[in-house]
Amino acid sequence: MADLSTTYMGVPLKNPLIVAASSISNYVDKVKRAEEVGAGALVIRSLFEEQIQHDEMTMADFLERAAYISPEVHSSFYPPVESGGPREHLMWVEKTRRAVSMPIFASLNAVSPGAWVEYARQLQETGVAGLEINYYVVAADPDVPGSELEQRLFDIVESVTQAVSIPVAVKLSPYYTSTPNVVREIEKRGAKAVVLFNRFLQPDIDIDEETLVNDMVLSSSREMKVPLRWVALLYGRTKLDLALNTGVHSGRDIVKAILAGASVVQVASALLENGLPYISTMLLELQGWMEEKGYDTLAEFRGKVSQQNVLDPFGFERAQYMKLLMAQQ
């Protein structure tokens, strides 16, 4: 039987399928079920600094309004009540980690430099196997050059990796001018893996109500082509583990990712759409393909179709662009 075991940031996994940060981790029983049906690891939903700030402001506003309505109402809140800050999330991470034996990775999305470091340290104390920096930034300010945004990322990565001893992965946007350069810089600053890519949720407009609409739209296999290209381009150019995120919907998609050079894949939409037992289906499909091809381990075919190993390496860039356009005429 084909061996699906691998490592990610030095952490042993029984297989390369990691449940991505999502609503699945909101429930301990779902995390336990994911492990039962074969998941190699799970990234717990992000600790968002902005959510903590919102909760603190909401509580402060509530107490202020209570005091304004009646001094007696306000007195009922003594001794002073404070927002729980990150404590609730940290307790949830630790509770989830204790409920399973598979590796649990934390995820962090902060805003201020000090918060990145402080929350990273607190997440490490929960006993997680590693930390994912969820750097979600939409470059909407025309006065801020891309170089400044990149430097902010590099500074965050360096400060976090120096503050914790657990391995750190960085979840990148697909919109950098030079993704290989960004990856090289975060490698210099101590990261152990890069996640390609952060799937930004895109806003829409309701033309009947003439309003902005934000909703959750699950990914499709077609979206895998962008991260697949970049995994194939980066394999062999960096020592970082490559995690392919977005568009992985079948065992065959896992095969593609590993052929391109991925160490692991992260999956969420396929599981939200098909249910957690679908993990077993995906892994059986991966294992069946390996046995059909005669591969005993993932390492035997990892990166086999990366840019450095294919006969036409420029096919991952633009050498086939004109040929494909001409074929459509």
C-alpha positions, -999 to 999 in steps of 0.1 A, spaced: 0 0 0 13 35 -9 27 55 19 11 89 22 32 102 51 51 135 47 64 164 68 54 200 69 77 226 85 94 196 102 62 183 117 54 147 107 20 142 90 3 109 81 -7 124 48 -5 157 29 -42 168 33 -45 196 58 -79 211 66 -75 248 59 -86 275 84 -123 277 81 -156 273 100 -149 236 104 -126 245 133 -155 263 151 -166 229 164 -145 204 183 -166 175 172 -160 185 135 -123 187 142 -124 152 158 -144 139 128 -119 153 104 -92 134 122 -113 102 122 -118 103 84 -81 108 77 -70 144 78 -33 149 82 -36 181 102 -58 212 106 -53 249 107 -76 265 132 -95 296 123 -75 329 126 -72 350 157 -81 384 142 -68 415 161 -96 436 145 -123 413 160 -107 417 194 -107 455 190 -143 454 179 -153 433 209 -135 457 233 -151 487 217 -186 471 218 -182 463 255 -169 498 263 -198 513 244 -223 491 263 -210 501 297 -209 537 288 -246 536 276 -256 517 308 -240 543 330 -258 571 311 -292 554 315 -289 548 352 -261 550 379 -277 519 395 -273 499 363 -237 509 360 -230 499 396 -241 464 388 -210 460 367 -185 465 396 -159 452 399 -149 466 365 -157 443 336 -132 440 308 -133 424 273 -119 389 272 -95 400 245 -78 370 229 -84 347 259 -115 331 245 -98 322 212 -67 310 230 -88 287 252 -106 274 221 -73 266 204 -60 248 234 -92 229 239 -92 218 202 -56 208 203 -62 186 233 -92 169 216 -71 153 188 -38 137 182 -32 151 147 -11 183 145 -30 216 149 -16 248 135 -27 282 147 -35 311 124 -30 348 132 -42 379 114 -31 411 132 -27 448 123 -3 465 147 33 452 149 32 446 186 0 426 184 16 402 159 44 393 183 23 392 215 -5 371 200 20 348 183 36 341 217 2 335 233 -8 311 205 25 292 210 16 286 246 -15 267 236 8 239 224 1 241 187 25 225 162 31 257 143 17 291 133 4 304 101 7 342 95 -24 351 76 -13 383 60 -45 397 45 -39 431 30 -58 448 1 -34 474 -13 -61 501 -18 -41 533 -8 -25 549 -39 0 568 -16 15 535 -3 40 519 -27 41 481 -30 77 481 -16 64 496 16 37 469 20 62 442 13 86 456 39 58 455 64 53 419 57 90 411 60 92 430 93 62 411 107 77 377 96 111 385 112 96 398 145 73 367 148 99 341 139 123 357 165 96 357 192 85 321 189 102 287 187 74 269 168 77 268 129 60 297 111 43 296 77 33 327 57 0 327 38 6 350 8 -16 370 -15 -14 361 -52 -10 398 -62 27 405 -56 47 419 -85 75 393 -79 63 363 -59 97 346 -60 114 376 -45 88 379 -17 92 342 -9 130 345 -8 128 375 16 105 357 40 127 327 39 156 349 49 136 361 79 130 326 93 98 313 79 96 275 73 68 274 48 47 295 24 10 290 17 0 297 -19 -24 315 -18 -47 335 5 -81 334 -12 -95 369 -8 -133 370 -7 -145 393 -34 -173 418 -29 -203 420 -53 -231 445 -60 -268 438 -58 -282 459 -88 -318 456 -76 -311 470 -41 -281 490 -53 -260 478 -24 -227 462 -16 -229 425 -10 -204 403 8 -210 366 8 -191 334 11 -185 317 -23 -168 283 -23 -138 277 -46 -137 255 -76 -110 233 -91 -105 259 -119 -90 282 -92 -62 258 -85 -43 268 -117 -28 300 -102 -13 284 -71 -3 253 -91 18 275 -115 35 292 -86 43 260 -67 58 246 -99 79 278 -104 91 279 -68 99 243 -63 137 239 -62 142 277 -58 134 278 -21 140 256 9 105 265 23 78 239 23 52 248 -3 15 245 8 -10 247 -21 -42 264 -10 -73 271 -31 -91 249 -56 -81 214 -43 -113 194 -48 -102 158 -54 -75 133 -49 -63 140 -84 -59 177 -75 -37 165 -46 -16 146 -72 -13 177 -93 -1 197 -64 26 172 -54 37 168 -90 42 205 -91 63 204 -59 39 209 -30 47 194 4 10 196 14 -24 209 3 -49 228 23 -86 220 17 -118 237 29 -144 244 2 -145 207 -10 -152 196 26 -178 223 32 -195 212 0 -192 174 3 -189 168 41 -159 157 61 -160 120 51 -150 133 16 -114 135 31 -113 97 29 -125 98 -7 -97 122 -17 -70 102 1 -82 69 -15 -81 86 -49 -45 98 -42 -34 64 -30 -51 46 -59 -33 68 -84 1 62 -67 -5 24 -68 -15 26 -104 17 45 -113 39 23 -91 49 50 -66 55 39 -30 60 74 -15 51 110 -22 88 119 -24 91 98 -55 70 121 -76 71 154 -57 82 181 -81 83 158 -111 63 183 -131 79 214 -116 95 240 -139 130 226 -133 120 191 -143 97 194 -173 110 193 -209 95 227 -216 102 248 -186 90 280 -202 55 264 -204 50 277 -169 57 312 -180 46 325 -214 63 304 -241 30 287 -250 9 319 -249 9 327 -286 5 290 -295 -27 287 -274 -41 320 -287 -35 309 -323 -52 276 -316 -84 295 -307 -87 312 -340 
